[in-house]
């Protein structure tokens, strides 16, 4: 019998589609996922990551959830929902606590991260979404995972993602119509990075660029954390709009042209063997009459918009002094990453920095859904986050400590009472589920110990 907390509902609210997935862990050595339900609907009431009409958005979300629940009889525990970077801000912070028993427990990790959060200035109109450790230190020695380490002092540097309160309230209002109250938020681009990066890329560092329908979201991921997140309100639908305006053709026709002939590398000059070099299209307000347009001209229009998107990303990275320290390179994902030639164009714009196009891991399912497509990166990442896969210790949007899973180990089901008594019993076997720890009281640091904070900031300066 599965515990209710094992069943997760993940919802990706995109500008073009809203997708709901119901899943649970299989508790095997491979940390496999069982997809119980899947539903997707064309999004309404959402524009560039923001809910613009709660009634329409609620209806879309409800339809997607109902579709996903058609084959599910189990009760759902936590709901995990994506949020756009459109209304987020990232800040850095640090905290440190004494280790009373000389052995780092999850309670100490929670306490250090809560201290880092309390030391940070959160704008009044913003709410916390993630508090993710950049690194830990035990007695001034940097460690990947401090759990069960011996020492007298634990320090942590964190990256905090905050989002506008009203935007989160609008999402909650849309979900409340369906009776969903227990919600955890996850940054869209963070979820994508969890889905597409391998261990080597995470360790060295990589920039993940997710190019969607109306937005481009990107993060700089390093270690188990993001150290920067950015947003550009431009996506593949802008290409459709450009084609419609420049060619004086209806939106539906422009979208078909983009899908059928969209490429940055094909030779449409007529000198190659690609067939016709022109296409016949209808005219706006006069769809009975058609005109011929050269495919190389269409290619020029597409190229200009794609180039603009990539250059805007590069400029944001350069502005934040991250361009010279990208590590393993640029990773493209999202629906528009399938555009022919976008990899080479990105490599040219980023002047030789390695570029790859990544797809998420496929999740076996009975719904004939191919999860290993670039457009499914955020969907898969939300599932991985909810189940703890590829996720380290962090505070979630409820400001509670959530735990990673241990690779290569069978996931154990641990009761709430076990978690509460963990620090006394020394049991640190992690499970997949999002957990809420009891509120801990922050212990003040001894005055002669406060100098350690400066060492954390010195380390932070080395990262950026």
PEURZI-V717331 format. One record per backbone hydrogen bond with DSSP energy under -1.0 kcal/mol. NH is the residue of the N-H (numbers start at 1). CO is the residue of the C=O. If there is no record, write none. Layout:
nh=NH co=CO
nh=NH co=CO
This chain:
nh=6 co=3
nh=7 co=4
nh=8 co=23
nh=9 co=78
nh=10 co=21
nh=11 co=80
nh=12 co=19
nh=14 co=12
nh=14 co=17
nh=18 co=41
nh=19 co=12
nh=20 co=39
nh=21 co=10
nh=22 co=37
nh=23 co=8
nh=24 co=34
nh=26 co=32
nh=31 co=28
nh=34 co=24
nh=36 co=22
nh=37 co=22
nh=39 co=20
nh=41 co=18
nh=43 co=16
nh=47 co=50
nh=50 co=47
nh=52 co=45
nh=53 co=45
nh=57 co=53
nh=58 co=54
nh=59 co=55
nh=60 co=56
nh=61 co=57
nh=62 co=58
nh=63 co=59
nh=64 co=60
nh=65 co=61
nh=66 co=62
nh=67 co=63
nh=68 co=64
nh=69 co=65
nh=72 co=69
nh=77 co=7
nh=79 co=182
nh=80 co=9
nh=81 co=184
nh=82 co=11
nh=83 co=186
nh=88 co=85
nh=89 co=162
nh=91 co=160
nh=93 co=158
nh=95 co=156
nh=97 co=154
nh=99 co=152
nh=104 co=149
nh=109 co=105
nh=110 co=106
nh=111 co=107
nh=112 co=108
nh=113 co=109
nh=114 co=110
nh=115 co=111
nh=116 co=112
nh=117 co=113
nh=118 co=114
nh=119 co=115
nh=120 co=117
nh=126 co=123
nh=127 co=163
nh=129 co=161
nh=130 co=161
nh=131 co=395
nh=132 co=159
nh=134 co=157
nh=135 co=157
nh=136 co=143
nh=137 co=155
nh=138 co=141
nh=139 co=153
nh=141 co=138
nh=143 co=136
nh=148 co=104
nh=149 co=146
nh=151 co=102
nh=154 co=97
nh=155 co=137
nh=156 co=95
nh=157 co=135
nh=158 co=93
nh=159 co=132
nh=160 co=91
nh=161 co=130
nh=162 co=89
nh=163 co=127
nh=164 co=87
nh=165 co=125
nh=168 co=164
nh=169 co=165
nh=170 co=166
nh=171 co=167
nh=172 co=168
nh=173 co=169
nh=174 co=170
nh=175 co=171
nh=176 co=172
nh=178 co=175
nh=179 co=176
nh=180 co=175
nh=183 co=181
nh=184 co=79
nh=186 co=81
nh=188 co=83
nh=191 co=187
nh=192 co=188
nh=193 co=189
nh=194 co=190
nh=195 co=191
nh=196 co=192
nh=197 co=193
nh=202 co=198
nh=203 co=199
nh=204 co=200
nh=205 co=201
nh=206 co=221
nh=207 co=329
nh=208 co=219
nh=209 co=331
nh=210 co=217
nh=211 co=333
nh=212 co=215
nh=216 co=232
nh=217 co=210
nh=218 co=230
nh=219 co=208
nh=220 co=228
nh=221 co=206
nh=222 co=225
nh=223 co=202
nh=225 co=222
nh=227 co=220
nh=230 co=218
nh=232 co=216
nh=234 co=232
nh=236 co=212
nh=237 co=213
nh=238 co=235
nh=240 co=236
nh=241 co=237
nh=242 co=238
nh=243 co=239
nh=244 co=240
nh=245 co=241
nh=246 co=242
nh=247 co=243
nh=249 co=244
nh=254 co=250
nh=255 co=251
nh=256 co=252
nh=257 co=253
nh=258 co=254
nh=259 co=255
nh=260 co=256
nh=261 co=257
nh=262 co=258
nh=264 co=340
nh=268 co=266
nh=279 co=293
nh=281 co=291
nh=283 co=289
nh=284 co=248
nh=286 co=283
nh=289 co=286
nh=291 co=281
nh=293 co=279
nh=295 co=277
nh=298 co=294
nh=299 co=295
nh=300 co=296
nh=301 co=297
nh=302 co=298
nh=303 co=299
nh=304 co=300
nh=305 co=301
nh=306 co=302
nh=307 co=303
nh=308 co=304
nh=309 co=305
nh=310 co=306
nh=311 co=307
nh=312 co=308
nh=313 co=309
nh=314 co=310
nh=315 co=311
nh=316 co=312
nh=317 co=313
nh=318 co=314
nh=319 co=315
nh=320 co=316
nh=321 co=318
nh=322 co=317
nh=325 co=322
nh=328 co=205
nh=329 co=326
nh=330 co=354
nh=331 co=207
nh=332 co=356
nh=333 co=209
nh=336 co=211
nh=337 co=334
nh=338 co=335
nh=339 co=336
nh=342 co=339
nh=345 co=341
nh=346 co=342
nh=347 co=343
nh=348 co=344
nh=349 co=345
nh=350 co=346
nh=351 co=348
nh=352 co=347
nh=353 co=350
nh=356 co=330
nh=358 co=332
nh=376 co=373
nh=377 co=374
nh=380 co=376
nh=381 co=377
nh=382 co=378
nh=383 co=379
nh=384 co=380
nh=385 co=381
nh=386 co=382
nh=387 co=383
nh=388 co=385
nh=389 co=384
nh=391 co=388
nh=394 co=402
nh=395 co=131
nh=396 co=400
nh=399 co=396
nh=402 co=394
nh=409 co=406
nh=419 co=415
nh=420 co=416
nh=421 co=417
nh=422 co=419
nh=425 co=421
nh=426 co=422
nh=449 co=446
nh=452 co=449
nh=453 co=450
nh=456 co=452
nh=457 co=453
nh=458 co=454
nh=459 co=455
nh=460 co=456
nh=461 co=457
nh=464 co=460
